[in-house]
Amino acid sequence: MAKRVYIGVGGKARKVKKIYIGVAGVARKVKKAYIGVGGVARIFWSGGALEYYGVITPLSAGRRSLAAASVGNCALFGGGYTDSAVSSVVDAYSASLTRSTPTALSAARYELAGVSVGSYALFGGGNTGGSSAYYRSTVVDAYNASLSRTIPTALSVGRDGLAAAAVGNYALFAGGYRSAVSSVVDAYSASLTRSTPGELSNTRVSMAAAPVGDYALFGGGENNSDDRVAYVDAYNASLTRSTATNLSAARKLLAAAHVGSYALFGGGFSMTSVVDAYDTSLTRTTIDPLSETARNLAAASVGTYALFGGGCENITPYRSAVTAYNASLTRTIMTDLSEARYDLAAASVGDYALFGGGRGDSASAVVDAYTI
């Protein structure tokens, strides 16, 4: 399947940046080009613009509250909850969108977090199927570019509803819930060595995290008093914590992604469409909002775009809207997801951003792809 177009120049493959065809003796620039794949027209040229690619091979099982991360040439979707059970399944999508099913997680769990560091995709924490602290997992599974699984040192405290982001040579798992809301942060180096840097400035669960410049940011969430918060903590590559300007609105169950020189925090509950952008000096601006209010949404980055998709409005109605921001923070309203759903996950691979799983009236296996 073509993703880029090349021509031979002087014995070397050169990437094509513009395509023209002759129309009535006039050269016209081609804005989009399609090829047939399995009887479906798939876009393979858009001149660098972001486009909806379509529905690809579904997850091997429908599930919500799963996590996603990328490693090598694969995007991985791990864990989650089906309509009847906690899952340990991991689905991997290559840069050609071929799905495989590598070794499962070492423990079935949902409400876990995914993050990439060095040559690994990590899946940490989660809930193994109960309401007591006993069911909040400490397990971390690591997958390399060959999709082989190893099990690093466990988290220092088991918890679900945590958030994860990478900075420098570290992946950080922060906050979450055990028997109370946590402020613990666990860091894993590129060699999978665990350390425990300074805790968050406040206990928090259901926050979002994204990298920007030399920082990993953790924003929003809910504290032990069930109050939604606007705090933003920043960890640098030495794992030193500082405090950035608060989000413009206190919220939990939001999503975050990075694009260019910005980390974006969008949506959340209480119901909002607000998007806050933090630059590399941690200066906050509030940009054009999401096209719809949404909580329990997902976000991913591909090329020079950050995408926010799905979610719900206080459970129903479910959301299918996708809003994209480029490196200049210009907003584009994209083609909707093929199926409205919340508690989905998102990751990127090659020229694609993938939105997988989630829940509408039941657990979904649908994966929607957006491409450059």
Secondary structure, 3 states (H helix, E strand, C coil): CCCCCEEEECCEEEECCCCEEEECCEEEECCCEEEEECCEEEEEECCCCCEEEEECCCCCCCCECCEEEEECCEEEEECCECCCCECCCEEEEECCCCEECCCCCCCCCECCEEEEECCEEEEECCECCCCCHHHECCCEEEECCCCCEECCCCCCCCCECCEEEEECCEEEEECCECCCECCCEEEEECCCCEECCCCCCCCCECCEEEEECCEEEEECCECCCCCECCCEEEEECCCCEEEECCCCCCCECCEEEEECCEEEEECCECCCCCEEEEECCCCEEEECCCCCCCECCEEEEECCEEEEECCECCCCCECCCEEEEECCCCEEECCCCCCCCECCEEEEECCEEEEECCECCCECCCEEEEEC
